[in-house]
């Protein structure tokens, strides 16, 4: 009997199997957006056990799994509480697994067990102890340290997510001690825009000012400090920015208004809604101009509403599984934002991601309003993100991109993960891509005589398009 994760997993047709095994399976990976911790890469982390690697790493962990475990009745003490042993937390995850059918975590977990550890057993309470001990024994060996785990999946380039105030010392260490995968920073300036909390913002400005070697007493100072840090990031190989936003911002403003709002915040006064919108609009425009002038690509992740459970936010902080899909309207602000940049000749290569599936076609058509013929696929509708990086979300994203644009120019999948063993998600994506295209071939929607073009298309989406687009 074939194992659950077998060579034809999720490939329903002969054409899909031909495309995957012949064109997608062996392609390298460019992970152009992730949240791996550069220090852990630089220090070639050795994980204590599978619980640290998979579930809980200090304050951080897999919030996808945490949400599922909480829903299954697992108490917080097993997750962020840190009061139980590694085995007890892992056992709770194993007890959750039988309740996860049709959830992508079921597929991802078994893919990771198979591809990383060579374990093809189904994780359940009955197999938990055996799997726990086998994984831990392997994690104690050099072949399962952090850098080796990355190289295991033929990862060519990794882009981490880094704040402008970061000194990038760990990236420097990695560059001086190469291990076969290029690791470069990506610019994430969200904190530099977060004026809604004046006290926290002023503390952040001190850090940013120290990094830039400049006191920040005005918005002009802020822009200059960020320009200096932007240039420093570029010197470290950065070619990509990223913004995590509830929405696009394109309010009309005057420069003097932004200076007044900034001074108000420095005095400890919170901005009102109108001031906040104007400041964010000015800030994002200036960041986009920096990216265009530097020849970078830019990413916009739109549509998360964060830290919704105030009690748990007070107890365990952000990024712990209490974020959700927002339902704001995005079309008017987004089109206005990009129209200004295009009119000024300052629109960089851009990838747009939506978290609400209602916005797939909205965002797809928004992106294609601003393709200008200068670069193939200049404006991209990005892969299914966060709550949408699962089978249904991926298929819907591909469908929107296919019917309203050029799937063949798509830069493909990314991990968006803190985990060193999330790379089987690229395999998952590639299998779904090949299944979509293979089904169309079998159904006569794509001529079988054009199979060579489809094989090239699969290779391009898996790797070649990203390599050409980012030119890392």
Number of C-alpha atoms within 10 A of each C-alpha: 3 8 11 15 19 11 12 16 15 15 21 16 19 14 20 25 20 17 28 25 14 14 21 25 16 14 19 17 23 28 23 25 22 19 16 18 16 23 15 16 22 22 14 18 16 18 19 14 20 21 22 17 20 21 24 23 18 11 13 16 22 20 17 15 19 23 14 19 23 15 11 16 10 18 14 15 11 23 27 21 14 15 12 13 11 18 16 13 21 26 21 20 25 22 18 22 21 13 13 14 10 9 13 15 16 17 20 18 18 19 26 20 20 19 17 19 16 12 17 18 16 21 23 17 17 12 13 20 16 12 22 19 14 15 20 18 14 16 20 14 11 14 14 22 20 23 22 18 19 22 14 15 20 16 19 18 20 24 27 24 23 21 18 26 22 15 15 18 12 19 21 15 15 20 17 10 10 12 16 14 18 17 28 26 26 26 25 20 22 15 15 19 15 16 24 16 13 19 15 13 19 19 10 16 20 15 16 24 19 14 17 22 12 15 15 20 14 16 19 14 14 21 17 15 23 23 17 17 23 23 14 16 23 19 10 17 18 22 23 27 24 21 17 16 15 20 21 25 24 23 17 10 14 10 12 10 14 22 16 14 22 22 15 15 19 19 12 15 16 17 18 10 10 9 20 19 18 20 29 19 21 20 21 19 20 17 18 24 18 20 23 19 12 16 16 19 22 24 23 19 20 25 24 21 17 16 18 13 12 10 10 15 16 10 10 15 15 16 15 20 23 18 16 16 18 16 16 14 14 19 16 12 16 19 19 16 19 23 17 14 18 15 9 10 12 19 27 23 24 26 21 20 24 32 24 20 19 11 19 23 19 16 25 24 18 22 23 17 13 18 18 13 8 8 10 16 24 22 25 28 31 26 25 27 22 19 16 20 21 20 19 13 20 18 20 17 25 25 16 19 24 14 11 13 19 16 21 19 20 29 26 29 27 24 24 19 18 18 19 22 23 23 25 21 19 22 22 19 22 24 24 24 24 27 24 19 21 27 18 17 21 15 11 10 11 15 12 16 9 10 16 12 12 21 18 16 22 27 23 22 21 28 22 21 22 21 18 12 17 16 9 19
